[in-house]
Amino acid sequence: MKHSGKAMRAALKLIFWTLVAVGAVGVIGLCATVLGAVLAVVATALGVLWILFALFTLYFFRDPTAKTPSAAGLVVSPGHGKVDVIDQLTESQFMNGPCHRISIFLSVIDIHVQNAPVAGKVAYLKHTEGKFINALKIDSAIHNENVLIGFESSEAAGEKIGLRLIAGVLARRIVPFVQVGDVMERGDRISLIQFGSRCDLYLPLDYNVRVKIGDKAVGGETVMASKK
């Protein structure tokens, strides 16, 4: 008999392809479930990392108010960190001659807001582009990107105090809060260096250095030098 079994074959074909479709949906669903579980784990891990990053960022940008000494003739630390260089050099951009240099290394866990070392007027502000070598190296002051801020002290006419903010291998941005002409009180916030870096403090030779190498300096509080 002609065409016998065609209807059954059509039915079986339809059943087969619908089974394939149902199976494909099942496989897609299984893959979606596995992918969803993986994405949930990844999202959780990213969330934990973000929380840690947020906590570190809040810690890094902490900005306590300094308890600045009020006695006359004092120069306080401009930064929070370890004193690792005390010497004399010639600074020609602002000090225009020989001066004391006290250098402070700021590690990545130190406070990175800087404070005015003396009361007075901002008389000089210059940004110099440069490298980003490790701020642990003393010659980073010569080669690295830096900002030099010069103060004219309000306690002694014509007296200059210089501060060089030096970028490091991680510190790629120096953010001055001040501009030329601003009048500051000793201990006022003046700038921010993001991540590890260095501050060089330049003082006239008639100042008596009051810190030693290895001392931990607190910005706006630690007395670095005083009049002889």
N, C-alpha and C positions, 0 to 999 in steps of 0.2 A: 504494500500500500504506500502510495507516494507521500513524502513529507512526514513520514512517521517519526516521532521523537523530537521534532523541531521545537515544539512548544516546551517540552521538558528541558531541552538544551538551553532555550531562551531563559527559562526560569532559573536553571542552575547558574547561568552566566550572570543573571541579575543578582542572585543570591551571593555569588562569589565577589562581585565588585562592591556590593554593599558591605560585605564582610571586610574587604580590603579597606574601604572608607572608614568603617567603624574601628578597625585595627589601627589605621593611621591616626585617627583622632585619639585613640588610647595611647599610642606611642608619643604623640605630641603632648598629651596631658602629662604623661610620665616624665618626659623631658622638661616640661614646664615646672613640674613639681620639684625635680632635682635642681633645675636652674634656680628656681625660687629659693630653695633651701641654701644653695651656694651663695646667692645674692644676699640672703638674710645674714649669713655668716660674715660675708664681706662688709655689708653695711654696719653690722655690729662692731667689727674690728675697726672700721673707719671712724665710727662714732666714738669709740674708746680713744683712738689716736687723737681725734679732734678735741676731746675733753682734756687730754694730757697737754696738747698744744695750747689750748686756751688758758689752762692753769699756769703753764710755763710763761706764756706771754704776759699774763697779769702779774706774775712774780717778777719777770724781767723789767717791766715798765713801772714797777713800784716807785713811789716818789715821796718818801717821808719828809716832813718839815724839819729842817736843820735847827739845832739849838746853838745858834751862833754866838760866840763870845763877843762882848761889847767893849772890851778895853781898847784903848787907843794904841795905834802902832802895830797891830797884829795883821798877819796875812793868813787866812784860813785855806784849807785844802779845796781846790776847785772840783775834785773828783773823789769817788769812792774806790779804793784799791790799795795796792801795795807799792810803797816807795822802793824803787830799785835802782835809781841813779841820782846821785848828788854830785854836781861838779860845777865848773865855771866854763863859760864859752862866750863867744862873741855873737850876738844876735843883731843882725843889721837891718831887718825890716821895720821893727818898731822900737826896740830898746836902743839901737844905734851905738852899740858898744859892748864891752865886757859885762857879764851879769852872772848871777847864780842861776843854775838850772836844777830844779827838783822834778824828777819824772815819776809818774804814777802809772802803773800798769793796771788796767781794768779787765778782769777776767769776765767770762761770759755770765758768771753768776753774780757779779757785782752790780750795784745800782748804777745806771748809766745816764742819770740826769746830772748836769754840772752846775756848780754854784760860783757866784762872784767871789773872788779871793779877797777883794777889798771894796770899800765904798768909793764910788767915783763915777766918772763919765766914760762911756765907751767911745774911745777916740780913734780906734782902728779896727777894721774887720776885713779880712781877706781870705778868700777860698782859693786853694791851690790844688789843681788836679795832680794825680800821681798814681803810684802803684798801690797794691793791697797786700803787701807782704806781712808776715806774722808780726803783730805788735809787740811780741816778746823780745824781738830783736831791737836793740837800741837804735840802729841806723834807720829804723822805720820812720823816725822823725824827719829824716832827710829825704827819703824816697817816696813815702806814702802820701796819699791824698790827705789834706789837712786844712784846718781853718785857724787862722791866727787872730786872736782878739786882744786888743790893747786897751788898758784902762789908765786913765789919768786919775790918780788918787785924790780924794777930796780932803785928805788929812794933811797932805804936804804939797804945796804948789809945785807943779812941774814934775812930780814924781810919777814914773811909769812902772806899771806891772803888766807883764805879758802872759798870755795863756795860749798854748797851741794844742788844739784838739786833733788827734791823729787817728785816722782810720786803720783798721787791721785786716786780717785775712777774711774775717766774717763781717766786720763792721764796714758796710758799704755806703753808709749814709750818715752825714753829720748835719744836725738840724739846729742852727742857732736860733734862739728865741729873741735875740737882741739885734739892734742895728746902731750904726754910728749916731752918737748924740744922746742915746739913752742914759739916764742917770740911775745907777744901781746902788742898793744897799749891800753891805757885806753879807754874803750868804744867800742872796737872791738867786733864783733859778735862772740860768742863762742859756742852756743848750741841752741837747740830747744826742748821744752817739749810740747807734743801734748795734748791739753785740760787742764782743771783745775789742779793746782799743787802748789808747794811751793819752795821757795829758802831760804836757810839759809846762811847768810854771817858771817864768823868768822874773828874777828879782834884782834890784840894785845891789851893788856890792856892800853897801853900808847896812844891809840887813843881816841879822844873826839867824842862821838856819837852826830850827828847833827840832827837826826830825832826823832820823838816821835810816840807813838802808835796811829794809826788812820791816819797817813800821807799817801798820795798817792804818790808812788814812780814811777819815769819814768826811765826805763832802760838806762844806759849810760849817764844820765843827772843829776838826783837828787843826791846831795852830802849827803852821809850817815854818813861819819865821816871824821875827819881831825886830824892831829897831834896836841897834846896838846902844 
